Amino acid sequence: MLQSKKMLGTVLCSFLAMSIMAGCSNGGSTSFTSSNSPSTDNKTTATTAAKKEFTVAVVPKLVGIPYFNSAQAGAEQAGKDLGIKVIYTGPTQADAAQQSTFIQDLITKKVDAIAVSANDPTAIAPVLKKAQAAGIKVLTWDADAQADSRDLFVSQTSDEALGRHIMDTLAQQMGEEGEFAIITGSLTAGNLNTWMDYMKKQAAEKYPKMKLDSVVPCDDDQQKALTQAQNLISAYPNLKGIIGNSSAAVPGAAEAVKKANKNGQIKVVGLSTPNLMKPYLKDNSAQTATLWSPKKLGYLTVAAAKDLLDGKTLTDGQDIPNVGKVSIQGKVLIMGQPTDFTKDNVDQYDF
């Protein structure tokens, strides 16, 4: 009996030892979890929850016009592609005070980044600095604000190259002589004023036989641009050209030329979308429209915001999916060169 008990004890000890060894040698496939330690599934859930979905707010100068509608489509597509939430919101008029109110609301909502096309670079700066102080990444796009009030400016193209190019297109159409006028958007829009400065410099340096009669605003309203162009045609009987320095200004000017039965007599060029300008280019009430893809600009803005939020450094020559290679100049990200739309190529584009 004693011998049997000893044998039983030996077997039990051997079995226990084998079980312990098996648990230690199976690469951890068998584990023991205390009630105070999270399980593997819980750890995975916690890690996933820690990956916050970023919210990027994109604020145009105003909502509801084709140019900014196209930019909205690009921004929202980038949000879907990159897995971030995009809020696209702004005033219905190109008004800096209204724009500031929208940005203040976004600060209250604690979004992660705000990207704004500034109606007034100075007026918008205080609220942008307030957003920065709240830990929000601040970008400008399309139209810049004061450099110390944003982290990055996403620019369509070089301001100087664009302004001088627009002047060149009008000069070419006018035979480098005669009177012309400029219809701009808002008189306080920093990007528009910068482009006009380079237009004027190009005219002074290259086209001494051309005379600028007047600069008038349309506040990015096509109907107001039409009225302003009609007033210019009436006030300056020798007017031979109009530059539209806003996407709404060019079709408004072309419509005025058409109503005055002066197609081809008064040359119209400027910045606008091909879809807006197609009928005017076709009937020769406008000769050239110049722009970039606003959809790509909206996409690039959101993509740049995500890189900033991820702590990534944007590099010169970086290839942005769905946009292309971009360039960096300090804290300015430049999308690329503009495109001229004429009656010969306008059917190739759709935005």
Secondary structure as a PSIPRED ss2 file (coil, helix, strand):
# PSIPRED VFORMAT (PSIPRED V4.0)

   1 M C   1.000  0.000  0.000
   2 L H   0.000  1.000  0.000
   3 Q H   0.000  1.000  0.000
   4 S H   0.000  1.000  0.000
   5 K H   0.000  1.000  0.000
   6 K H   0.000  1.000  0.000
   7 M H   0.000  1.000  0.000
   8 L H   0.000  1.000  0.000
   9 G H   0.000  1.000  0.000
  10 T H   0.000  1.000  0.000
  11 V H   0.000  1.000  0.000
  12 L H   0.000  1.000  0.000
  13 C H   0.000  1.000  0.000
  14 S H   0.000  1.000  0.000
  15 F H   0.000  1.000  0.000
  16 L H   0.000  1.000  0.000
  17 A H   0.000  1.000  0.000
  18 M H   0.000  1.000  0.000
  19 S H   0.000  1.000  0.000
  20 I H   0.000  1.000  0.000
  21 M H   0.000  1.000  0.000
  22 A H   0.000  1.000  0.000
  23 G H   0.000  1.000  0.000
  24 C H   0.000  1.000  0.000
  25 S H   0.000  1.000  0.000
  26 N C   1.000  0.000  0.000
  27 G C   1.000  0.000  0.000
  28 G C   1.000  0.000  0.000
  29 S C   1.000  0.000  0.000
  30 T C   1.000  0.000  0.000
  31 S C   1.000  0.000  0.000
  32 F C   1.000  0.000  0.000
  33 T C   1.000  0.000  0.000
  34 S C   1.000  0.000  0.000
  35 S C   1.000  0.000  0.000
  36 N C   1.000  0.000  0.000
  37 S C   1.000  0.000  0.000
  38 P C   1.000  0.000  0.000
  39 S C   1.000  0.000  0.000
  40 T H   0.000  1.000  0.000
  41 D H   0.000  1.000  0.000
  42 N H   0.000  1.000  0.000
  43 K H   0.000  1.000  0.000
  44 T H   0.000  1.000  0.000
  45 T H   0.000  1.000  0.000
  46 A H   0.000  1.000  0.000
  47 T H   0.000  1.000  0.000
  48 T H   0.000  1.000  0.000
  49 A H   0.000  1.000  0.000
  50 A H   0.000  1.000  0.000
  51 K C   1.000  0.000  0.000
  52 K C   1.000  0.000  0.000
  53 E C   1.000  0.000  0.000
  54 F C   1.000  0.000  0.000
  55 T E   0.000  0.000  1.000
  56 V E   0.000  0.000  1.000
  57 A E   0.000  0.000  1.000
  58 V E   0.000  0.000  1.000
  59 V E   0.000  0.000  1.000
  60 P C   1.000  0.000  0.000
  61 K C   1.000  0.000  0.000
  62 L C   1.000  0.000  0.000
  63 V C   1.000  0.000  0.000
  64 G C   1.000  0.000  0.000
  65 I C   1.000  0.000  0.000
  66 P H   0.000  1.000  0.000
  67 Y H   0.000  1.000  0.000
  68 F H   0.000  1.000  0.000
  69 N H   0.000  1.000  0.000
  70 S H   0.000  1.000  0.000
  71 A H   0.000  1.000  0.000
  72 Q H   0.000  1.000  0.000
  73 A H   0.000  1.000  0.000
  74 G H   0.000  1.000  0.000
  75 A H   0.000  1.000  0.000
  76 E H   0.000  1.000  0.000
  77 Q H   0.000  1.000  0.000
  78 A H   0.000  1.000  0.000
  79 G H   0.000  1.000  0.000
  80 K H   0.000  1.000  0.000
  81 D H   0.000  1.000  0.000
  82 L H   0.000  1.000  0.000
  83 G C   1.000  0.000  0.000
  84 I C   1.000  0.000  0.000
  85 K E   0.000  0.000  1.000
  86 V E   0.000  0.000  1.000
  87 I E   0.000  0.000  1.000
  88 Y E   0.000  0.000  1.000
  89 T C   1.000  0.000  0.000
  90 G C   1.000  0.000  0.000
  91 P C   1.000  0.000  0.000
  92 T C   1.000  0.000  0.000
  93 Q C   1.000  0.000  0.000
  94 A C   1.000  0.000  0.000
  95 D C   1.000  0.000  0.000
  96 A H   0.000  1.000  0.000
  97 A H   0.000  1.000  0.000
  98 Q H   0.000  1.000  0.000
  99 Q H   0.000  1.000  0.000
 100 S H   0.000  1.000  0.000
 101 T H   0.000  1.000  0.000
 102 F H   0.000  1.000  0.000
 103 I H   0.000  1.000  0.000
 104 Q H   0.000  1.000  0.000
 105 D H   0.000  1.000  0.000
 106 L H   0.000  1.000  0.000
 107 I H   0.000  1.000  0.000
 108 T H   0.000  1.000  0.000
 109 K C   1.000  0.000  0.000
 110 K C   1.000  0.000  0.000
 111 V C   1.000  0.000  0.000
 112 D C   1.000  0.000  0.000
 113 A E   0.000  0.000  1.000
 114 I E   0.000  0.000  1.000
 115 A E   0.000  0.000  1.000
 116 V E   0.000  0.000  1.000
 117 S C   1.000  0.000  0.000
 118 A C   1.000  0.000  0.000
 119 N C   1.000  0.000  0.000
 120 D C   1.000  0.000  0.000
 121 P C   1.000  0.000  0.000
 122 T C   1.000  0.000  0.000
 123 A C   1.000  0.000  0.000
 124 I C   1.000  0.000  0.000
 125 A H   0.000  1.000  0.000
 126 P H   0.000  1.000  0.000
 127 V H   0.000  1.000  0.000
 128 L H   0.000  1.000  0.000
 129 K H   0.000  1.000  0.000
 130 K H   0.000  1.000  0.000
 131 A H   0.000  1.000  0.000
 132 Q H   0.000  1.000  0.000
 133 A H   0.000  1.000  0.000
 134 A C   1.000  0.000  0.000
 135 G C   1.000  0.000  0.000
 136 I C   1.000  0.000  0.000
 137 K E   0.000  0.000  1.000
 138 V E   0.000  0.000  1.000
 139 L E   0.000  0.000  1.000
 140 T E   0.000  0.000  1.000
 141 W E   0.000  0.000  1.000
 142 D C   1.000  0.000  0.000
 143 A C   1.000  0.000  0.000
 144 D C   1.000  0.000  0.000
 145 A C   1.000  0.000  0.000
 146 Q C   1.000  0.000  0.000
 147 A H   0.000  1.000  0.000
 148 D H   0.000  1.000  0.000
 149 S H   0.000  1.000  0.000
 150 R C   1.000  0.000  0.000
 151 D C   1.000  0.000  0.000
 152 L E   0.000  0.000  1.000
 153 F E   0.000  0.000  1.000
 154 V E   0.000  0.000  1.000
 155 S E   0.000  0.000  1.000
 156 Q C   1.000  0.000  0.000
 157 T C   1.000  0.000  0.000
 158 S C   1.000  0.000  0.000
 159 D H   0.000  1.000  0.000
 160 E H   0.000  1.000  0.000
 161 A H   0.000  1.000  0.000
 162 L H   0.000  1.000  0.000
 163 G H   0.000  1.000  0.000
 164 R H   0.000  1.000  0.000
 165 H H   0.000  1.000  0.000
 166 I H   0.000  1.000  0.000
 167 M H   0.000  1.000  0.000
 168 D H   0.000  1.000  0.000
 169 T H   0.000  1.000  0.000
 170 L H   0.000  1.000  0.000
 171 A H   0.000  1.000  0.000
 172 Q H   0.000  1.000  0.000
 173 Q H   0.000  1.000  0.000
 174 M H   0.000  1.000  0.000
 175 G C   1.000  0.000  0.000
 176 E C   1.000  0.000  0.000
 177 E C   1.000  0.000  0.000
 178 G E   0.000  0.000  1.000
 179 E E   0.000  0.000  1.000
 180 F E   0.000  0.000  1.000
 181 A E   0.000  0.000  1.000
 182 I E   0.000  0.000  1.000
 183 I E   0.000  0.000  1.000
 184 T E   0.000  0.000  1.000
 185 G C   1.000  0.000  0.000
 186 S C   1.000  0.000  0.000
 187 L C   1.000  0.000  0.000
 188 T C   1.000  0.000  0.000
 189 A C   1.000  0.000  0.000
 190 G H   0.000  1.000  0.000
 191 N H   0.000  1.000  0.000
 192 L H   0.000  1.000  0.000
 193 N H   0.000  1.000  0.000
 194 T H   0.000  1.000  0.000
 195 W H   0.000  1.000  0.000
 196 M H   0.000  1.000  0.000
 197 D H   0.000  1.000  0.000
 198 Y H   0.000  1.000  0.000
 199 M H   0.000  1.000  0.000
 200 K H   0.000  1.000  0.000
 201 K H   0.000  1.000  0.000
 202 Q H   0.000  1.000  0.000
 203 A H   0.000  1.000  0.000
 204 A H   0.000  1.000  0.000
 205 E H   0.000  1.000  0.000
 206 K H   0.000  1.000  0.000
 207 Y C   1.000  0.000  0.000
 208 P C   1.000  0.000  0.000
 209 K C   1.000  0.000  0.000
 210 M E   0.000  0.000  1.000
 211 K E   0.000  0.000  1.000
 212 L E   0.000  0.000  1.000
 213 D E   0.000  0.000  1.000
 214 S E   0.000  0.000  1.000
 215 V E   0.000  0.000  1.000
 216 V E   0.000  0.000  1.000
 217 P E   0.000  0.000  1.000
 218 C C   1.000  0.000  0.000
 219 D C   1.000  0.000  0.000
 220 D C   1.000  0.000  0.000
 221 D C   1.000  0.000  0.000
 222 Q H   0.000  1.000  0.000
 223 Q H   0.000  1.000  0.000
 224 K H   0.000  1.000  0.000
 225 A H   0.000  1.000  0.000
 226 L H   0.000  1.000  0.000
 227 T H   0.000  1.000  0.000
 228 Q H   0.000  1.000  0.000
 229 A H   0.000  1.000  0.000
 230 Q H   0.000  1.000  0.000
 231 N H   0.000  1.000  0.000
 232 L H   0.000  1.000  0.000
 233 I H   0.000  1.000  0.000
 234 S H   0.000  1.000  0.000
 235 A H   0.000  1.000  0.000
 236 Y C   1.000  0.000  0.000
 237 P C   1.000  0.000  0.000
 238 N C   1.000  0.000  0.000
 239 L E   0.000  0.000  1.000
 240 K E   0.000  0.000  1.000
 241 G E   0.000  0.000  1.000
 242 I E   0.000  0.000  1.000
 243 I E   0.000  0.000  1.000
 244 G E   0.000  0.000  1.000
 245 N E   0.000  0.000  1.000
 246 S C   1.000  0.000  0.000
 247 S C   1.000  0.000  0.000
 248 A C   1.000  0.000  0.000
 249 A H   0.000  1.000  0.000
 250 V H   0.000  1.000  0.000
 251 P H   0.000  1.000  0.000
 252 G H   0.000  1.000  0.000
 253 A H   0.000  1.000  0.000
 254 A H   0.000  1.000  0.000
 255 E H   0.000  1.000  0.000
 256 A H   0.000  1.000  0.000
 257 V H   0.000  1.000  0.000
 258 K H   0.000  1.000  0.000
 259 K H   0.000  1.000  0.000
 260 A C   1.000  0.000  0.000
 261 N C   1.000  0.000  0.000
 262 K C   1.000  0.000  0.000
 263 N E   0.000  0.000  1.000
 264 G C   1.000  0.000  0.000
 265 Q C   1.000  0.000  0.000
 266 I E   0.000  0.000  1.000
 267 K E   0.000  0.000  1.000
 268 V E   0.000  0.000  1.000
 269 V E   0.000  0.000  1.000
 270 G E   0.000  0.000  1.000
 271 L E   0.000  0.000  1.000
 272 S C   1.000  0.000  0.000
 273 T C   1.000  0.000  0.000
 274 P H   0.000  1.000  0.000
 275 N H   0.000  1.000  0.000
 276 L H   0.000  1.000  0.000
 277 M H   0.000  1.000  0.000
 278 K H   0.000  1.000  0.000
 279 P H   0.000  1.000  0.000
 280 Y H   0.000  1.000  0.000
 281 L H   0.000  1.000  0.000
 282 K H   0.000  1.000  0.000
 283 D C   1.000  0.000  0.000
 284 N C   1.000  0.000  0.000
 285 S C   1.000  0.000  0.000
 286 A C   1.000  0.000  0.000
 287 Q C   1.000  0.000  0.000
 288 T E   0.000  0.000  1.000
 289 A E   0.000  0.000  1.000
 290 T E   0.000  0.000  1.000
 291 L E   0.000  0.000  1.000
 292 W C   1.000  0.000  0.000
 293 S C   1.000  0.000  0.000
 294 P H   0.000  1.000  0.000
 295 K H   0.000  1.000  0.000
 296 K H   0.000  1.000  0.000
 297 L H   0.000  1.000  0.000
 298 G H   0.000  1.000  0.000
 299 Y H   0.000  1.000  0.000
 300 L H   0.000  1.000  0.000
 301 T H   0.000  1.000  0.000
 302 V H   0.000  1.000  0.000
 303 A H   0.000  1.000  0.000
 304 A H   0.000  1.000  0.000
 305 A H   0.000  1.000  0.000
 306 K H   0.000  1.000  0.000
 307 D H   0.000  1.000  0.000
 308 L H   0.000  1.000  0.000
 309 L H   0.000  1.000  0.000
 310 D C   1.000  0.000  0.000
 311 G C   1.000  0.000  0.000
 312 K C   1.000  0.000  0.000
 313 T C   1.000  0.000  0.000
 314 L C   1.000  0.000  0.000
 315 T C   1.000  0.000  0.000
 316 D C   1.000  0.000  0.000
 317 G C   1.000  0.000  0.000
 318 Q C   1.000  0.000  0.000
 319 D E   0.000  0.000  1.000
 320 I E   0.000  0.000  1.000
 321 P C   1.000  0.000  0.000
 322 N C   1.000  0.000  0.000
 323 V C   1.000  0.000  0.000
 324 G E   0.000  0.000  1.000
 325 K E   0.000  0.000  1.000
 326 V C   1.000  0.000  0.000
 327 S E   0.000  0.000  1.000
 328 I E   0.000  0.000  1.000
 329 Q E   0.000  0.000  1.000
 330 G C   1.000  0.000  0.000
 331 K C   1.000  0.000  0.000
 332 V E   0.000  0.000  1.000
 333 L E   0.000  0.000  1.000
 334 I E   0.000  0.000  1.000
 335 M C   1.000  0.000  0.000
 336 G C   1.000  0.000  0.000
 337 Q C   1.000  0.000  0.000
 338 P C   1.000  0.000  0.000
 339 T E   0.000  0.000  1.000
 340 D E   0.000  0.000  1.000
 341 F E   0.000  0.000  1.000
 342 T C   1.000  0.000  0.000
 343 K C   1.000  0.000  0.000
 344 D C   1.000  0.000  0.000
 345 N C   1.000  0.000  0.000
 346 V H   0.000  1.000  0.000
 347 D H   0.000  1.000  0.000
 348 Q H   0.000  1.000  0.000
 349 Y C   1.000  0.000  0.000
 350 D C   1.000  0.000  0.000
 351 F C   1.000  0.000  0.000
